Amino acid sequence: MNNILIIGCGAIAQAHHIPVLKKLRCKLYLCDTNPEVIPKKLNNIPFSTDYNDFIDDVEGALICTSHASHFSIANDLLKKNINVLIEKPITVSLSDCEKLVKFEQSNIVAAGYFRRYIDNFRLLKEIIETKKLGEVNSISINEGGVYGWPVMSNSFWKLESAGGGVLIDTGSHSVDLVNFLFNGDVKLINYADDSKGGVEANSDLHLLAGEAKINISLSRNRPMSNSILINFSNGFIELDVTNGALLKSNISSIHSFKEGEYPDDIFKKQATAWINNKKDEIINASNVLKTVKIINQCYEINYAN
C-alpha cells in the first residue's frame, strides 16, 4: 500500500502517524470532521471532512477518531475493500471486535497495540516462555500520571464517545502487554475504578496468568512510576512500561536488553508491517480479542456494582 487515508487528524495523528507515514513515502490523504485541527504545515495534503471523497484514491486507512466511532468507520471501509489500521482501543465492545475479525480473510485489519513491537518486551516474552529466570511469581504495572495529552476534542471526556476512561485508553496498552507476554492465557480476578457513572481517572485490575498474580494500577491524576516489575523465582526485572527501557534488575546476566525505543521508531515498525502486509508482523484484530474482552469484563464488574 502506498496511498493512505488518515481519518481523525488530532494529536496522535499529527505527532506520530503523519510524520512516520511521510518518512515511509506514502501518499497521504487527510479527513477530519473539524477542518480547524489541520495546521498550516499540512495544507499541502489533500483534505476532506468526508472520508468517502477519497475512497477511490486509497488502499488503506488509519483510523484515529474517537473510540466509540472506530467500529462503524472500520466496518464501512472494510466493506469497501479498504485495509485498515485502527488506533487503540480497536473497538469499545467485544462483539464489534469479533465482527472485524471476520474481515481478516479478505483484508488487513490491523490494531494499534504497538507495544508488541518493542524489542525488550519481545525479549521479556522469550525469558518468560523459556523460564530462563524460573517461574513468574508476580507482575506489577503502574502507569499514567497527571494527564497532559493535547486532545483536540471534548469527545475524549464523554463516556458515550470515549467508551470509558483511563482503562480503555492507557489501560488498553497495559492489558494488551500482559496478554502478549502470556499468549492471552490471562483471566480477570477483580476490578475497581472511580468512574461513578462517568469516565474513570483511576483504576486497578487484578489478574492471573497461571499461578502468576498480576496487578495493574492506572491513573490520569496522580504521579505514577510507568513501570512493569516482573518477579521471577530467580530474580526480578523492572522495565519502563512505555518504551521497554531497563530500569532495575538484580540479575547480573541480563545483557541483551536495549535502550528504550522512541515512539516514532515503534510507530514505524507498526506502519511498515501494515503497509507492506507483513503477515507475520501485523497485529490483527484477532490478536487483541482477549484484550478487548478483559476490558469489557472490567466495565461489567463496575456497572454491576
C-alpha positions in Angstrom: 0.0 0.0 0.0 1.2 3.5 -0.8 -2.0 5.7 -0.8 -3.1 6.1 2.8 -6.0 8.0 4.3 -5.8 9.2 7.9 -9.2 9.6 9.5 -9.1 11.7 12.6 -6.2 14.3 12.5 -5.8 15.1 16.2 -2.8 15.0 18.4 -1.7 11.3 17.8 -2.0 11.7 14.1 -0.1 14.9 13.9 2.6 13.9 16.5 3.3 10.5 15.2 1.3 8.9 12.4 1.6 11.6 9.7 5.4 12.2 10.2 6.1 8.4 10.2 4.0 7.7 7.0 5.6 10.7 5.3 9.0 9.2 6.0 7.8 5.9 4.6 7.0 7.9 1.4 3.3 7.2 1.5 0.9 9.4 -0.4 -1.4 10.8 2.3 -5.0 12.0 2.4 -6.5 13.6 5.5 -10.0 13.6 6.9 -11.5 15.1 10.0 -14.9 16.4 10.8 -13.3 19.6 12.1 -11.1 21.4 9.5 -9.7 23.7 12.1 -7.5 20.9 13.6 -5.3 20.9 10.4 -2.3 23.2 10.9 -0.9 25.2 8.0 2.1 23.0 7.6 -0.3 20.2 6.4 -2.2 22.3 4.0 -0.4 20.7 1.1 -2.0 17.3 1.8 -5.5 16.6 0.3 -8.2 17.1 2.9 -11.9 16.5 3.3 -14.4 16.3 6.1 -15.9 13.2 4.4 -13.6 10.1 4.0 -15.8 8.9 1.2 -14.3 11.6 -1.0 -11.0 9.6 -1.1 -12.3 6.0 -1.3 -11.2 5.6 -4.9 -7.8 7.0 -4.2 -6.5 4.9 -1.3 -5.7 1.3 -0.4 -5.6 1.8 3.3 -7.0 3.9 6.1 -5.6 4.7 9.5 -8.4 5.4 12.0 -7.6 7.8 14.8 -11.1 9.0 15.7 -13.0 8.9 19.0 -13.0 5.4 20.5 -16.7 4.7 20.0 -16.5 5.5 16.3 -13.8 3.1 15.4 -16.0 0.2 14.6 -18.6 1.9 12.4 -15.8 3.6 10.3 -13.7 0.4 10.0 -16.7 -1.7 9.2 -17.8 0.7 6.4 -14.3 0.9 4.9 -13.7 -2.9 5.0 -16.9 -3.4 3.1 -15.5 -1.1 0.5 -12.3 -3.2 0.4 -10.1 -0.7 2.2 -7.5 -2.1 4.5 -7.4 -0.5 8.0 -5.1 0.2 10.9 -7.2 1.1 13.9 -5.8 3.0 16.9 -6.3 1.5 20.3 -8.8 0.6 21.5 -9.7 -1.2 18.3 -13.3 -1.2 19.4 -15.2 -0.4 22.6 -17.2 -3.7 22.6 -16.1 -7.3 22.2 -18.9 -8.1 19.8 -17.7 -5.4 17.4 -14.1 -6.6 17.5 -15.4 -10.1 16.7 -17.2 -8.7 13.6 -14.0 -7.1 12.4 -12.1 -10.3 12.8 -14.3 -11.8 10.1 -12.8 -9.4 7.5 -9.3 -10.8 8.1 -9.9 -13.4 5.4 -10.0 -10.7 2.7 -8.5 -7.5 4.2 -5.8 -6.3 6.6 -7.5 -5.5 9.9 -4.6 -4.2 11.9 -4.8 -3.0 15.5 -2.6 -0.2 17.0 -1.3 -2.0 20.1 2.3 -1.1 19.3 4.0 -2.2 22.5 4.1 -5.7 21.0 6.7 -4.3 18.6 9.1 -3.2 21.3 12.2 -5.3 21.3 12.7 -5.5 25.0 9.1 -6.7 25.5 9.7 -9.4 22.9 12.9 -10.4 24.8 10.9 -10.4 28.1 8.3 -12.7 26.5 11.1 -15.1 25.5 12.5 -15.1 29.0 9.1 -15.9 30.4 8.4 -18.7 27.9 11.8 -20.4 28.2 11.7 -20.0 32.0 15.3 -18.7 31.9 14.7 -17.0 35.3 12.3 -19.6 36.6 8.6 -19.1 37.0 6.9 -15.7 37.1 5.6 -15.2 40.6 4.0 -11.7 40.1 3.8 -8.7 37.8 3.0 -5.2 38.8 2.2 -2.5 36.2 2.0 1.1 37.4 1.1 3.5 34.6 -0.2 7.0 34.0 0.3 10.4 35.5 -1.3 13.8 35.6 -3.0 14.0 32.2 -1.4 16.3 29.7 -2.0 14.9 26.2 -3.2 17.8 23.9 -6.6 16.4 23.0 -8.4 18.4 20.3 -11.9 17.4 21.1 -14.1 17.0 24.2 -15.2 13.6 23.0 -12.3 12.1 25.0 -14.1 13.0 28.3 -17.6 11.8 27.4 -18.5 8.2 28.2 -20.6 7.8 25.1 -17.8 8.7 22.7 -14.7 7.6 24.7 -16.2 4.3 25.9 -14.5 4.7 29.3 -11.6 6.5 30.9 -8.0 5.6 31.7 -8.7 1.8 31.4 -9.9 1.8 27.8 -7.3 4.4 26.9 -3.9 3.9 28.5 -5.0 0.6 30.0 -5.5 -0.9 26.6 -1.8 -0.9 26.2 -1.2 -2.3 29.7 -3.7 -5.1 29.4 -2.5 -6.0 25.9 1.1 -6.2 27.0 0.2 -8.8 29.7 -1.8 -10.7 27.1 1.1 -10.6 24.7 3.6 -11.8 27.4 1.3 -14.8 28.3 -0.2 -15.5 24.8 -3.6 -14.5 26.0 -3.7 -17.0 28.9 -4.8 -14.4 31.4 -8.0 -14.1 33.4 -9.5 -11.3 35.3 -10.0 -11.7 39.1 -11.2 -8.3 40.2 -11.5 -4.7 39.0 -12.3 -1.3 40.6 -12.3 2.3 39.5 -13.6 5.8 40.4 -15.9 6.4 37.5 -19.2 6.9 39.4 -21.1 6.9 36.2 -18.6 8.9 34.2 -15.1 8.2 32.8 -12.7 6.8 35.4 -9.4 8.6 36.3 -8.1 5.8 38.4 -8.5 2.0 38.0 -7.0 -1.2 39.4 -7.1 -4.6 37.9 -6.1 -8.0 39.4 -5.5 -10.8 37.0 -3.9 -14.3 36.9 -1.7 -15.9 34.3 -1.3 -19.5 35.5 0.0 -19.0 39.1 1.4 -15.5 38.4 -0.5 -12.7 40.1 -0.8 -9.6 38.0 -1.7 -6.1 39.3 -2.3 -3.1 37.0 -2.7 0.3 38.5 -3.7 3.2 36.2 -4.2 6.9 36.8 -4.8 10.2 35.0 -4.5 12.5 38.0 -1.5 11.4 40.1 2.2 10.6 39.6 2.9 7.0 38.5 6.2 5.1 38.0 5.3 4.0 34.5 7.0 0.7 35.0 6.4 -3.0 34.8 8.0 -5.1 37.5 8.3 -8.9 36.9 9.2 -11.0 39.9 10.7 -14.4 38.9 11.6 -17.2 41.2 15.3 -16.4 40.4 15.2 -12.6 40.4 13.4 -9.5 39.1 13.3 -7.3 36.1 11.8 -3.8 36.0 11.2 -2.0 32.7 9.7 1.2 31.6 6.2 0.1 30.5 6.0 2.8 27.8 9.2 2.2 25.9 10.8 -1.0 27.3 13.9 0.6 28.9 15.6 -1.5 31.6 15.1 0.3 34.9 16.3 -2.2 37.5 17.3 -5.8 37.9 19.1 -8.0 40.4 20.2 -10.4 37.7 23.8 -9.8 36.6 23.4 -11.9 33.5 20.9 -9.5 31.9 22.9 -8.2 28.9 20.5 -8.3 26.0 18.1 -5.5 26.9 18.4 -2.5 24.7 17.8 1.2 25.4 14.2 2.4 25.4 12.7 2.9 22.0 11.5 6.3 20.7 7.7 6.5 19.9 8.3 7.2 16.2 10.6 4.2 15.9 7.9 2.0 17.3 5.2 3.5 15.1 7.5 3.0 12.1 7.6 -0.8 12.8 3.9 -0.9 13.1 3.3 1.2 9.9 5.9 -0.7 7.9 4.3 -4.1 8.8 0.9 -2.8 7.8 1.6 -1.0 4.5 3.8 -3.9 3.3 1.3 -6.6 4.5 3.9 -8.5 6.5 1.6 -11.1 7.8 3.9 -12.4 10.5 4.4 -8.9 12.0 1.0 -7.3 11.7 -1.1 -7.2 14.9 -4.5 -8.2 13.8 -7.9 -7.7 15.3 -7.9 -11.4 16.2 -4.6 -10.9 18.2 -6.2 -8.4 20.6 -9.6 -10.0 21.1 -8.6 -11.1 24.6 -7.6 -7.6 25.5 -10.9 -6.2 24.4 -12.7 -9.0 26.3 -10.9 -8.3 29.6 -11.6 -4.5 29.4 -15.3 -5.3 28.7 -15.3 -7.6 31.7 -13.8 -4.9 33.9 -16.6 -2.4 33.0 -19.2 -5.1 33.5 -18.0 -5.6 37.1 -18.1 -1.9 37.7 -21.6 -1.4 36.3 -22.8 -4.4 38.3 -21.6 -2.6 41.5 
